[in-house]
Amino acid sequence: MNASEPLRFTETEVRSYLPSGWSLGGDPSGRWDAKKRVWRATVIDNVDFDWPLVVDAGDAASLGRLEALRQAMDRVYRERLG
């Protein structure tokens, strides 16, 4: 993954990292923010709260796309737990 390329994930890739009972909100394939160099999606937890899922292109370049996605989802999950 080159940090200058747009970052994209398939719906299946994102769903594979969601905890049980969580779902995707809005556009299930997320969206690329070229200005901030991040990929964003919205996930909905098991009590219907929305959480932003954000993957930085630099993280994807250094860690790999799927590892960067896993770590971003892990951050969201830990934030949700408080």
Contacts in CASP RR format, 6 or more apart in sequence:
PFRMAT RR
TARGET T0000
AUTHOR 0000-0000-0000
METHOD contacts of the structure
MODEL  1
MNASEPLRFTETEVRSYLPSGWSLGGDPSGRWDAKKRVWRATVIDNVDFD
WPLVVDAGDAASLGRLEALRQAMDRVYRERLG
1 7 0 8 1.000
1 57 0 8 1.000
1 60 0 8 1.000
1 61 0 8 1.000
1 64 0 8 1.000
1 65 0 8 1.000
2 61 0 8 1.000
3 37 0 8 1.000
3 57 0 8 1.000
3 58 0 8 1.000
3 60 0 8 1.000
3 61 0 8 1.000
4 57 0 8 1.000
5 57 0 8 1.000
6 32 0 8 1.000
6 34 0 8 1.000
7 32 0 8 1.000
7 37 0 8 1.000
7 38 0 8 1.000
7 39 0 8 1.000
7 55 0 8 1.000
7 57 0 8 1.000
7 60 0 8 1.000
7 65 0 8 1.000
8 29 0 8 1.000
8 32 0 8 1.000
8 39 0 8 1.000
9 29 0 8 1.000
9 30 0 8 1.000
9 39 0 8 1.000
9 41 0 8 1.000
9 55 0 8 1.000
9 65 0 8 1.000
9 69 0 8 1.000
10 29 0 8 1.000
11 24 0 8 1.000
11 28 0 8 1.000
11 29 0 8 1.000
13 66 0 8 1.000
13 69 0 8 1.000
14 24 0 8 1.000
14 28 0 8 1.000
14 29 0 8 1.000
14 30 0 8 1.000
14 41 0 8 1.000
14 43 0 8 1.000
14 53 0 8 1.000
14 69 0 8 1.000
15 24 0 8 1.000
15 28 0 8 1.000
17 69 0 8 1.000
17 70 0 8 1.000
17 73 0 8 1.000
18 24 0 8 1.000
18 43 0 8 1.000
18 73 0 8 1.000
19 45 0 8 1.000
19 46 0 8 1.000
19 77 0 8 1.000
20 46 0 8 1.000
21 45 0 8 1.000
21 46 0 8 1.000
22 43 0 8 1.000
22 44 0 8 1.000
22 45 0 8 1.000
22 46 0 8 1.000
23 43 0 8 1.000
23 44 0 8 1.000
24 41 0 8 1.000
24 42 0 8 1.000
24 43 0 8 1.000
24 44 0 8 1.000
25 41 0 8 1.000
25 42 0 8 1.000
25 43 0 8 1.000
25 44 0 8 1.000
25 50 0 8 1.000
26 41 0 8 1.000
26 42 0 8 1.000
27 41 0 8 1.000
28 41 0 8 1.000
29 41 0 8 1.000
30 39 0 8 1.000
30 40 0 8 1.000
30 41 0 8 1.000
31 39 0 8 1.000
31 40 0 8 1.000
31 41 0 8 1.000
32 38 0 8 1.000
32 39 0 8 1.000
33 39 0 8 1.000
33 40 0 8 1.000
37 56 0 8 1.000
37 57 0 8 1.000
37 58 0 8 1.000
38 54 0 8 1.000
38 55 0 8 1.000
38 56 0 8 1.000
38 57 0 8 1.000
39 54 0 8 1.000
39 55 0 8 1.000
39 57 0 8 1.000
39 60 0 8 1.000
40 52 0 8 1.000
40 53 0 8 1.000
40 54 0 8 1.000
40 55 0 8 1.000
41 52 0 8 1.000
41 53 0 8 1.000
42 50 0 8 1.000
42 51 0 8 1.000
42 52 0 8 1.000
42 53 0 8 1.000
43 50 0 8 1.000
43 51 0 8 1.000
43 53 0 8 1.000
43 73 0 8 1.000
43 76 0 8 1.000
44 50 0 8 1.000
44 51 0 8 1.000
45 51 0 8 1.000
45 80 0 8 1.000
49 80 0 8 1.000
51 76 0 8 1.000
51 79 0 8 1.000
51 80 0 8 1.000
52 76 0 8 1.000
53 72 0 8 1.000
53 73 0 8 1.000
53 76 0 8 1.000
54 72 0 8 1.000
55 68 0 8 1.000
55 69 0 8 1.000
55 72 0 8 1.000
56 68 0 8 1.000
58 68 0 8 1.000
59 68 0 8 1.000
59 71 0 8 1.000
59 72 0 8 1.000
60 68 0 8 1.000
60 69 0 8 1.000
63 71 0 8 1.000
END
